[in-house]
Amino acid sequence: MLRSLFQDVHVQSLMLAERACVYNMLINLMETREAELKGLGPDFVFGFVQSMDGERDPRNLLLAFQIAKSVVLRGYDLGKFTEELFEVTSCYFPIDFSPPPNDPHGITREELIQMLRDALTGTPRFAEFLLPLIIEKLDSDVPSAKLDSLQTLIAGLSRYQHKDVAEFLEGLWASLRREVFQTSSEKIESAGLAALTALTSCLSRSVLHSDAEDALSSFLQLVLKDCKPHLSEPDLKLVWPSAKLLQAACSASNRASHIVTGAAMPALVEQYNSRAQCSHRRTLLEVVQRFVQSAKTCDNEESVFLAFRPSLCSMVFSALTETDSSLRITATSVLASLAQQAGLLLDSDVELAVDHLTRLLLTEEDDKVSLAVVECAGALAALHPEVFISKMIPRLKNEMFSEPADRGDNRVASETPSHHAVRRRCLSALAAVSSRPAVVQVTTPVLLEVLSAAHTGGVGGVVFSVEEVVLACHSLQRIAQQVEDTEETGRCFHDVIVPRLLSLALQAALQGEGSPAGRSPLLEEEVLLAMVPVISTSCSRLQPTLAGQTASRAVSLFLDGDVSFLPGNSFPSNIQLLKQADSWSRSQMVCLLLGCVCSLPRSVEVPRVDDLMAALEEMSCTCSRPLAYTSAAKCFAGLANKRPPGDSLDSLIQRTVKRVCGELDSASSPLRTQAFTLLIWVAKALLLRYHPLFTTLTDKLFSLLDDAALGPAAADGFWLLMSDSVDILNRGCHGDVRIMYRQRFFSENSAKLVRGFNAAPQEKKPNYLKALSNIVNKLPKEVQVTELPALLSLLLEALLCPDPGVQASTLSCLEPVLADPPPALVQQLEALVSRLLALTGSPAMVSEGEGLPRHEREDLLAALHPRRLLLPRPRGFAVSDPSSASAGPTAGRQEEAGEEGGCEGQNRLVPVGKSWRKLILLLKHNQSHPGRTLSGKVEPRGPDDAPRPPPHPFGSSSIPLSSLPTCSARVPPPSSFPPYDMFLL
């Protein structure tokens, strides 16, 4: 059948569908009758070559490439038709294909590239044809062709032997060197370096014979000949491309690492020692670091840098004593890299390194250097914990508990800026070095001693500020996150850290009931909130047995006042922490209960959970202090989220909802805010686990949008429902969080929100708009784009709302889809731009208070610049050239909308640069003042006091974006503008 097909049928003269039938028939036969096809020998290959020759349709080419790939990978006999098969497939290399819009067949350029690449690189027999072709294509000026060629070379080299590439080594090296030295694309440079690594790795696989030339050594000598001289240039102009090439070769194999480092490292060491400029020394250190990181060392073998150990250590330690901060930062990075190489740092070197790092921690004022030192200390402590235990940690402790060096300063230690900065660095360093259990046993008592000293008022005049106490808590939390999860560390947190924190907080609470004078810093809300994640993180990582004990202890403490497990047990008996509503200091300790019981694994049963939740419900509905009733509500929600489903949970929720709704329905109740807080947190807990009673709470929340007092809070409540909570109800705390809960909530409730908006009185509509934007804001972008057409009219309405909070929320909601606007948004472009123009002076864009945070405003402004945007361009619109922003009053390129070119009254393509607000302000100003440019300078004027029209640089009414300058005028925020008439323009 095949002989008849190949001899009697000219496949390329058939119609498209018929050719596809031929290819599919060949694919099926190769799957089911492979032995018979291989029995045909080279005749099958010859017939396929004839059938494919001249194919142009992408759908059929994908099938033909699949056949060619199977031929070369499955061992078909190519015979004398090897070159013919290569030629008939390689004529399509590199692929240049752009699928038409809305292509129903789904053929992509990437699919074609990958299938052709598999066919071309599938056999070493193609090497003699493919490598010259790749060298030729690398001379192309098309970046995509270069990138495809390099990636194909990498794929082929993984299958080739050194004999397949030996003939083309010089040509390949010349092309790869050019792509790195003269690159205009980071992707091409990276691909070129990866290709050099693949080529070196291919040569490294060659077997050495006594009578044969070492192909790897010969090739690397060629590389070193071209690159090594640049390492010694006076200006170091080409040191980085040369170093990158050498490092790429170095990373290919252990043998390559020995050859390259043996030749390059002496030159780098010599250059470093001979240079006086810190910038040159920093560059050379960075090159050395890249070599250390790229060198490949086999297991159980000594480092290839062992011969250069003294020189490397000398370079690093000398750089750590330099005055240049950048050089010191680089030195810390190199030191961390050297520590990763076995045998490069002796014990004496590690001790010296720790001494240098400690000195820098205690004396360095540069924050960047301090951060680099802390990171380096953390890396070294993981490898050499005993040195840090004996040398660094005691010195840091002594420094933190000592007075400032400047005895003449009358201020206390914590008020001295430099001493406070030292303490801050010490606290950060203690956390960074605590990744090993042995170190944690030493550092955590120091941090707990800081809290104790702050509570007692210090010893010997040592006083710790509230900020320093918070930093100590953050350090404890970081330790709990990063330390190795072992039984030893679990015992440390269970037996020491958590009980000590509870004890200190309780002591502070009992003392705080007296005179407010001399109140303990541990009573401050920010300190208690910093303690919560320490306890929460610790409990979330406990083993089941210890976790159960922690839950039992915490419940006994807060329900029964059992203080037997607390250190320093001098507390009064029968302390009722959840029933002392009149004691503000005791009631706010409920936030620590949240950390103890709400972060435990769901498999851990909390004892007396019904009694505990009843007490929490009572506290959340009756306490008057925000921290206490909010923490009680969150703790109640956290327990409800993890409770097993059943009648017990349903009855508990129904009872709570009844009580909450009773308070909310009473307009005169003084506890409505507390009830609303409990409502929103319980609603979130049930939403995350898809509990059916969630609908009841949702309906109540929607009804509150019409409430005069709680309406704005209810709108903000939807943000809480859709957001990830940091300290509770998340997967890190083992919460019951179902996938796609946001999408489900939106699909079930968006219609209710729209109906409520349509029925609400005008003064209540902003609440619905803000709730809508809060919900849509947290949806995945794919869902936003899908749902935008139905909601766009409401979102545009929200931009007209006078409430800055509604404006800010809506702008944040629109920002993700503006970078790639869907058709529905493009159709409403005129309405969108008119509303954005009205917002140029809104507090949502210029105020840090009620509006967007600064970073969110910048992200929004950056997103509001699609590549082309048709805006009605007023007369006298001026766009400044970035290259001449400060060149003078007439600098820049300007465009006058007038009768020239017959474009009066037409829309013109206007670029929207990164600063959207600047452009909008220019438009707004020019609408009010035709003929003026917002440059802050006096324009030349004619005899009749009219502005002289600038030359028109464009001759058509439609201008491509690439030909337009970017708006770069420096415009102050609208809030700082004087009236427009005050400008001298």
N, C-alpha and C positions, 0 to 999 in steps of 0.2 A: 504493500500500500504506500509506504513512504517513498520507495524508489519511483513508483508511478507519479506520486505527488511532486517529487523534486524534479523529475525528468519532463513531465508533460504539462505541468502547471506553472505559469509565470505568476508567482504570488503577488508581486507588486503591481500587476495589472488588474487585480481584483478590487472590488469595492472595500470600503473600510471594514464593514461588518464581516465580510468574507475573509479578509486577512486576519481579523481577530479570531475567527473560527480556526484558521490554520494554526495560529500560535497556541490557542487553548488546546487544540488536539495534540500538539507536540508536548505541551506541559503535562497533559494527562498520560500520554504514553511514557514520558520520563518517570512519572510516579508509579505506573503500574507495569510497565514492560521494559524496565531499565536494562536488564540482561540482554534482551533481544536487540535493543538499540545499540548497546556497546558492541554487539556482535557485528554490526555494520561497519565498525572501524571508522576511519577518517571520512568515509562517504557520508555518514550522517552529519558530520560537522560541515562538510562542503555543501550539502543540501541546505542546511540551516543558513549558512552564509549567503547563499543565493536567494533564499526566501526573504531574509531580512534586509538585504542590500537596497537602500533607497527609501526605507520606511521613514515617515515623517510625523505621523500622528502620535501625540504623547501617550494616548491610551494603549496603542499597539506597541510603542517603544517600551513601555513599562513591562509588557509581556515578553518582548524580545530580550530585554536585558535580564529578565528572570531566567529565560532559557539559557542565555550565555553564561550567567552565573552558575547554573546547575552543571553546565558542560565542564567548566574549568574546576569546580569544587568537587565533583563526583568522579573525577578521574576518567573522563571519556578520552579516547585516543584522538589527539589532534593531528598526528602525523605531520605531513608537509603543509597542512593548512593552518598552522599556528599563527603565522603572520596575517593570513587572510581573516581569521576570526578576530584578531586584535584590530585590524584596520577597519573592519565593518562596524565594530563597536566604538573604537576610539575616535571615529570621525565626529561623534557627538560631544566629545570632551573639549572644554568644559561645558556643562549644560547651561544654556541661556534660555530660560523659559519663564514666562509670566502668565499664569492662568487667567482666563477672562473673568470678569466679575460674576459672582453668583454661578460659578461653574458647577453644573449638576453632577459631574463625574468625580469631583474632588481630587483630581490629579494635582499634586503639588511639585514645586521645583525640588524640594528636599527629597521627596520619594524618588524622583528620577536620578538625582545626584547620587543618592546612596546605592541604588540598584546598579547603576553604571560603575560606581566605584568598586562594588563587590565583584563585578565581572572583570574589571581591568586588573585588580590586585589579587585575584583568586589563585594565581599560579605563578611561580618564579619563572616560567618559560616566557612570560610577557615582559620580564624585566628589561631585556635588551631593547625592546620597543618602547616601553612605557617611560623609562627614565629619560631618554632624549626628548620625548614629548613633553615631559614635565619641565625640563630645563628650558625648553622653547617657550612654554606657556608662562613661565615665571618672568619672562621678558615683557609680558603684556602690560599695558597701561590700565587694564580693567581690574580694580581691586578684587571683585568677586572671583575672577579667573585665577588670580594669584592665590587667594585663600583656598579655593577648591583644589588647586594643584598641590599646595602644601599638605592639605589634609589627605589627599590621595597618596602622596608620597609616604606619609606616616603609616597609612594602612598597608601599603605595599611592603615597606621595610620590616614590618612585623613578621612577614613570611619569607623574606629573602635571606640568603646566606651571603657571606662576604664575597664569594666568587661571582655572585650575580651583580654586585654593584662596583666591583673593583675598577672596571673600565671607566666608570663615570664619576669617580670620586672628586676629581678636580672641578669638573663642571658643576656638580651638585654643591660643593663647598663655595664656589664663586657666587652661585645664585643665592644660597642661604645667607652668606655674608652680606651681600648687597641688600637683601630684604631687611636685615637688622640694622645695618649702618645707615641706610637711606630710607627707612620706613616712614610712611605717612599714616599708618594705621596701627593701632595697638593690637588689633586682632591678627593682622598679618605678622607683626613682630612676634607675638606669642606663638603663632603657628610655625614660624620659621625656627624659633628656638626649640619647639617640640620636635620638629623634623630633624634638627641636628642631634637631639638626644636619641631619637629613634635610629638615626644613621650610625651613631657611635655605638649604640646597643647592638645593632646588627653586626658591626665589625667585632664587638667584644665576644660574640658567640663563636668566633672562628677558633679552630683548634690549632695550637702552636706546634710547629715541627722544626726540628733543628736545622733543616736545610731549606726552609721556606721563610719568606719575608713576613714580618709581623704586620699584618694589614692595619690593625688598630694603631700601633705605634707610628707607622708611616703617616696615617691620616691625621693623627693628633699633632705630629710635628708640623704638618701643613697648617693646621689651625693655629698653633702657637706662633709660627713664623709670622702670620698676619696680625695676630692679636696682642702678643706679648709686648711689642715695642710701644703700644699705646698706653700701657700701664706705667710707663716711665716718662711720658711727655710732660713738659714743664707746666702746661696749662690744664692737663688732664681732660682735654676736650672730648676725646673719644674713649675715655676710660670705661664708661658705663656700657656702651654697646660691645666693646671688647670683653669686658668682664661677664656680661650676660652670655655671650657665645661660649666663653670658657666654662662658665658654670653649667650651661646646658650640656656640654660634653662631659663635664665632671660628674654630673648626676646620672649618667647612663650605666655605669658599672664600677665595681671596686677597682678594677685594673685601670680604667680611665681616670678615676679619681687620683690614684697614685701618680700617674704620668702628668696630669695637668697641675695638680697642687705642687708636685716636685719642681715644676718649672716656673709656676706663677708666684708661689708664696715668697720665695727669696726676694723677688723683685718688689713685691708689695711691702715687705718688711723694710727693705732698704729705702724705698721711697718714703715711707712713714717716718722713719728716723731722720731723714734728710730734710723733711719739710718743716717750715716754721709757721706757716699760716694754718690757723685752726680749721678753716673751711676745707683746705686740701687734706688735712689729717682726718677730718670727719668723713670725707668722701672715701678715702682709702680704708678707713675702719668699716664703713658700710659695705665696701666691696669684699673685705675679708669676711664679714659676717655672712654675706651671701654665699661665699665659698664654703664656709663651715656648715651652713644649712643645706647646701646642695650636694656635698660630698656623700658618696654612697659607701657605707662600711658594712661588710658581711657580719653576721652574728658570730660572736666569740672571737672576733678579730680586733686588733688594736686600731685606734683611729689613724687615718692617713695623715693627720696633723700632729701626731705625736712628736715627730722630729722638730717641729716648730713650736712646741709648747712653751719653752722659756721666752721666745720672742713674742708670742701672742699674749702671754700673761703680762709681759713688760709693757706692751702697747696699751692693753686695757687699763692696767693700774695707773700708768702715767696719764692716760686720758681722764681718768676719774679725778685727778687732782688739778686739771686745767680749769681756767676761769671761764672758758666759753661753755655756755649752757647746752648748746646743741651737741658739742663734742661729748659732754658728760652723758647726755641722753643716749647717744649712739654707743658709748662705752658700756652702759648698763645692758643694752640689747645684745652686744657682742658677748658680754660676760655670761648672760643667760644661755646664749647659744653654745658657748664653750662648755658650760656645765652639762649640757645634754650629751656631749661626746665622752664616752668612757675613757678615763685615764688622762684627760687633758688638764684637769685641776687636781693637784695633790692636796693633801690635808692642809699643808701650810698655805697653799694658794687659797683654799676655801676660807680659812681663818682670816687671811689678809683681805679677801673680798668682803667678808662680813664686817670687818673693821671699817673698810671704806664706805660700805652702805650705811652703817650706823652713823658714821661721821656726817654723811650727807643728810641723813634723816634729821639730825639734830641741828644742823647749821644751814642747810640749803633753804633759801627763801623763794626760789623760783618754783611755782606750782607744777610746771611741766616736768622739771627735773625730779621733783619729789614723787610725782606719779610714776615716772620711769623707775626710780629707785625702789618704790614699793612693789611694782610688778616684778622687778628683778629679784627682790628679796623673796617673794612668793615662789618664784621658779626654783631658786636655790634651796629654800627650806624644804621643798618636797623631796629633794635628793640628799640633803645633808642636814637633817633635823637636829642632830645632836649639837652641832656647832651653834645653831641659833638658840638652842636652849641654854647653852653655857655662856654665850657671849652677848648676843644682841638683846634678848628679852630682858635680862637683868638691867642692862643700861637704859633701855627704854622705860622700864618701871621706875628706876631711880630718877630719871629726868622728869617724868610726869608727876612724881610726888615730891619734887623739890621746888624751892622758890626760884624766881627769875634770877638770872646771873647778874642783872643790874640791880644791886642792892640799894642804889640811890633812888630808885623809882618808888614813890610813895604808894603807888597803886598795888592792889593785891595781885597775886599771880595770875588768876583767871582773867584779870582785866588788862594785862599787858599783851598787846597784839602779837608780838613776836613769840612770847611764851605760849599763848593760845594756839598759834600756828604749829609750834613744836608738838604740843599735846595732840593736836588734830592729826599730824603726820604719824605720831607714835601709835595712836589708836587705829589708824588705818593700816599701819604696818603689822600690828599684832594680829589683825584679822587676816591679812594677806599671807602671813607665814604659817597660819594654823590650818594646814591641810592634812597633817598626819596626827594620829591619835596622841602620840607622845608629846607633841607640841601643844595640842589642845589642853592637855592636863596642866600645862604651865601657864598658858596665856589667859584662859578663862578666869582663873582666880584673880589675875591682875585686873581684868575688866570688871569683875564683880566688886573688887576692892574700890574701884573708882566710884561705883554706885553707892557703896557703903560710906565712903568718905564724904560724898556729896550729901548723903542723908544726915550724917552725924555732924556735919559742919566742918570737917577736916581736922587734921591733927598737925600741930606745929605750924599753923598758919596756912596750910595748903587747902585751897578752896577750889571746888570745881563748879563751873557755871552750868546752867541748864543745857546750853548747847553742847557742852562737852559730855554731859550725861547722855544726851540723845545720841551722840556719836558713839559712845561706848555701847549703847544698845544696838546700834546699827552694826557695829563690829561683831557683837555676839550673834546677831542674825546671820551675817555673812559666814561666820564659822559654822553655824548650824546647817547652812546650805551646802558648803563645799567640803566639809570634813568627810573622810571615808566612813561609810556606813557599816560600822562594826558594833559588836555587843559592848565593847569597851567604851566607845563614844556614846552609845545609847545610855549606858549606866551613868556616865558623867552628866548628861543633860537631865536624866530622870532623877537621880539622887542628889545632885548638887545644884545645877544651874536653875532649873524651874522652881524647886522649893526655895532657893535663896531669893529669887526675884519676887515670889509671892510674899515671903517674909518681910523683905524690905518695904514693899508696897503697903503691907498691912501695918507695919510699924509707923510708916509715914501717915497713913490714914488715921490711926488712933491718936497720934500726936497732933494732927491737924484739927482735931475737934476743939482744941483750946484756943489760945490767942493766935491771931494770924501773923504776929511778929515772929520772925525766925522760922517761917514755914519751910518744911523740907522741899527741895526741888523735885522729889519724887511724887509730889502731889500735883505737879503741873500736868495739864492735859497732854501736852506734846510728849512728855516723858512716858506717861502711861501708854499712849498710843504707840510709842517706840518699843515698849516692852511687849506689846501684843504679838507682833510678828516674830519676836525671839521665841516666845512660848509656842506659838502656832507652828513655826517651822520645826522646832524641836520635837513637838508631839507628832507631827505628820510623818516623821521618819523613825519613830520608835517601833521596836519589835512588838508583836501582838500582846505578849505577856506584860511588858512594861507599859504599853499603851492602856491596857485594862486597869493596871494599878494607878496610872495617872488619872484616868477618868474617875475611879473610885475616890481617890484623895480629893480631887477638885470638888466633887459633889458633896462629900462629907464636910469640907471646909465651908462651902457657901450655903449649904442647907442647915448643917448642925453646928457649925463653928468648931469643927475638929481641927486643932492646930498642932496635933502631936507630931506630925511629920515635918513641921517647919523648924529650921535651925534657929537657935537663940530663942527658945520657947519661953517667953516671959509675957505672954498675952493673957488677957482676962478670959475667963471661961464663958461658954455659951455666946460667942459672937454671932449675931444674926446679920450676915452681910446683905442678904436679899430682902430683909424686912426692915432695915433701918432707913426708911424713906426720909427721915428727918435729918440724917447725917449725910451731908454731901460728900464728905471724904470717903466714907465707907461705900456709899452707893455707887460711886464711879469705879470701884474695883471690879464691877461686873464685866468690864471690858477684858480683864484678865481671864475670867471664866470662859469667855468666848474663845480665847486662844487655847485653853486647855481641852475643851470638849468638842469644839466644832471642826478641828483639823484632824481628828483621829480617823483611822480607816473605818469604812462602813461595817466591817466585820466585827469591830469592837463594840460591845453592848454597853451603853451608858447606864449605870444603875440608877434606879428611882427616877427614870426619865419623866414620868407623868408629874411627879411632885416638882421636879426641877422646872419643867415647862410651865406649870401653873404659877410658880413663883416668878418666873421671868415675865409671863403675861401680866401679872399684877404690877410688877415694877414698871414695865414699859407703858402701862396705861395710867399710872398714878404718879410717877416720879416727875418732878419739875425741872430736873437738870438734863440738858440735851445729851451730854456724853453718856449719862446713866441710862436714860430711856431709849436712846438710839442703840447702845450696845446691848441692852436687854432684848430689844426687838430683833437685832441681827442674830443674837445667840439663839433665840426662839426659832427664827427662820432656819438657821443652820441645822438645828436638831430636827425640825420638821422635814427638811429636805432629805435627811438620811434615814428617817424612821421607815420600817417596813410597811408596805401598803396593807390596808385592812380597816376594819370597823373602828379600831382604837384611834388610828390616825384621823379617819374621817370625822368621828365625833369630836375629837379635839379641835380640828379646824373649824367645824361648824359652830362650836361653842365660842371660839375666838372671833369668828366673823360676826356672830350675833352681837357680841359685846362691842366690837369695833364699830359696827354700823349704828348701834345705839348711841354711841358717843358722837359719831359724825353727823347723825341726823338731828342732834340737838344743837341748834345754832347758838345757844347760850352756854354750852358746856365749855369749861376752861381747859379741857383735856383733849380737844379736837386734834391739835398738832401731834400729841403723843399717839392717839389712835390712828392717825393717818400714817405716821412713821411705821407702826406695826403692820398696818395694812399693806404698804408698799413692799416691805421686806418679805412678808409671808407670800405675797403674790409672786415675787421673784423666785422664792424657794419652790413654789408649786409649778411655776412656768418651766423651770429648768428640768423638772422630772416628769412633765406632761400629766400632772395630776388633774383629774376631771373637775375638781372643785375650783380650779383656777378661773373658770369662766365667771363664777359668782364674784370673785374679787375684781376681775376685769370690768365687769359691768358697773360695779360700784366706783371704780376709778374713773370710768368714762363719765359717770354722772357728776363727779366732783369737778369736772371741767367747767360746769356752769355755776359752781359755788363762788360766791363773792370773795370769801376769805382764802379758800384753799385752791381756787382754780389755777393760779400760776404754779403752785407747788405740785398740783396734780399733773400739769403739763411737763414739769421737770421730772416727775416720777417715771415717765416713759423712758427717759434717758437712762435712769437707774435700771429699769427692767431690761433694757437692751444691751447694757454695757457689761463688761467683765468686772467683777468685784475682785479687789486685790487681796483682802484679808479673809474672805469667807465666800462660800458658794462658788468655788472654782475647783477644777480638777486637782490642783496642787494640794487642796485641803480635802481631797477624796469626796468632793460633792457629787451628787447624782445629777450630772449635766448631760442631757441628750443632745445629739447632733441636730443641727438645723432648727434649733428652737426659735431663733429669730425669724426665719422664713415662715415657720408655722404660725407664730404670733401675728405676723403681718397679714398673712392670707386670711386668718380668721377674724381679724379686727379692723382691717383697713376700711371695709365698707361701713362699719359702725361709726368710724371716725368721720367719714365723709357725710353720712346722714346727720350726725350730730352737728357738724359745721353748718350744714344747710339750714338746720332748724334753730340754731343758736341765735340769740340776739346779737346785734352788732358789737356791743362792748365785750362779749364773751368769745367772739370768733378768734382773737389772737391766741387764746389758750389752745384751741383746736389746731391752729396752724403750727404753733410751737410743738405740740404733741406729735403732729404728723412729721415735722422735720426731724424731731428727735428719734422717731422710729425709723424713718427712711435712712437717716444718717448712719445707722449701725448695720444696715443690710449689706451683704456682699455686692460688689459693683455689678456683677452679672444680673442680680435680681433688681438692682436699681435701674439699670438700663431697660429691663423688661417692663417694669412697672411705671416708668417715667411718663409715658404718654397719658395714662389715666390720671396721674397726679400732678402733671405739670401746671395746670391752671391754678391749683391750690398753692403750689410752691411759688409761682409768680405772684399770687395774691399775698403770700407771706412776706415777700420782699417789700411790699407797700405798707406793711404793718409798722406803726411808729415805735413799737417795743424793740429796743436794741437787742434784747435777748433773742427775740424771734428772728430778727434779721441775721444775727450771727449764726444761729442754728441752721437757718435755711441756706446761707452761703456755704457753710461747712458741708451741707447735704449736697449742694450742686457741684462742689469742687471736684469730686472724683470723676464725674461724667463729662466735665468740660474739656478735659484733655483729648477725649475722643468722643465728641458729641453724637448722640444718636439722632436719627432723622427727626424725631418728634421735637427735639430741642432746636434743631436747625430751622424748622418751620416757624418756631416762636422766637426767632433771633431778634426781631425788631422789638418785641415786647420785653425780652430779656435785657437788651442793651439800654432801653429807656429806663428800666428799673435800676439797672446798675449805675446809670448816670445820676439818678436821684440819691444813690447811696454814697456818693463820693465824700460827703461830709458827715456821714452817719457815725455815731459812736461805735457801731459794730466794726468799722474799718479803722478808726483812729484812736479809740479809747482802749486802754488796758483794763478798765474796770468791768463794764458790762459787756463789752464786745469780745471779739475773738482774741485769744492770746497772740503775741507777736509772731511766733513761729507759724501758727495756723494762718494768720493773715498773709505772711510771705508765701506759704505754700499755695494759698488760694490765688494770689496775684500771679504766681508763676504758672498756675494751671489755666488761667484765663487768657491763653493766647493760642487759639488754634492757628494752624499754618496760614490759612487765608480767612479773612473775615470781612464781609462787605458791610461797611458802615457809611451812613450818609455823611459825606465829608463837607463841612462848612467852608465858606470862603476863608482864605488866609491861613489854612491849616499848615503848620510848620513842623517839620521833623528834623531833629538834629542828628548830625553824623557823629557816631561815637568817637571817631578818631579826632574830631575837632571840637569836643565838648567845651574846652576851655580856650579856644583860639581867639575869641573876641566876639563883639556884638554881631558881626555879620558872618561868623563861621557857621559851617553846617550847610546842609542841602535843604532847600525849601521848595515847597510845591504850592502853587497858587491855583485855586479852583476858579476858573473863569470861563470865558468863551473860547479859549485856545483849544484847538483840537475838537471843537464841537462837543465838549463834555459838560457843559453847564447843566446843572440840575440832575446829572447822572450820579449813580453810586460809583465810587472808586475803591479799588482794593487798597486798604490801609493796613500796615503792619501793626500787630499787637505784640509789643515786646514783653520782656519778663515783668516789667513793672506796669501792670494793667492800670493801676490807679493813676499813674502819671499820664498815660495816654488819655484816659477818660477825662482827667482834669484839663488837659490841653483842648480836648473837644468841647468840653463844657465852657471853658473860657472863650474860645473862639466863636461859639454860638452867640455868646453875649457881646463879644467885641470883635466883629469882623475886621480883618486887616491887621490884627495885632498878633504878635507871637509871644508866647509865655517864656521868655528867656531872661527876664530880670534886667535887661539892658535897653538902652535907648536906640531904637532903629533909625537909620537915616531917613529923613523926610524931605519931600520935595518942596517947591516954593509955596504950594497951596496947602502945606502942612499935611499932605496925604502921604502915607507910607509908600516908598518906592517898591514896585513889585519886583521880587527876585526873579532871576532867570528860571524858566520852567525846564527842569531837567528831563521830563518825560513827555513823550509825544503821543501816547495813546491813552484811552480811557480805561484800559484794563492792564494792570502792571503786575508781573510776577513778583512774588514775595522776595525772591533772591536779589532782585534789582533795587529793593527799597532799603534805606538805612533803618536802623533800629532806634526807637525813641529812647534817648538817654539823658534828656534834660534832668537836672537835679532839682526836684520840686519838693518843698517842705510839706509836711502833713497838712491836710485841709484845715485842721483845727488851729494851725499857726498862721493861716493866710490872713492878711489884712483884706478889707473890702477890695473888690476887683478894681474899683476906680482909683485905689491908692497905688496901683502898679504903674511904674514908669516903663512903658512898653514901646 
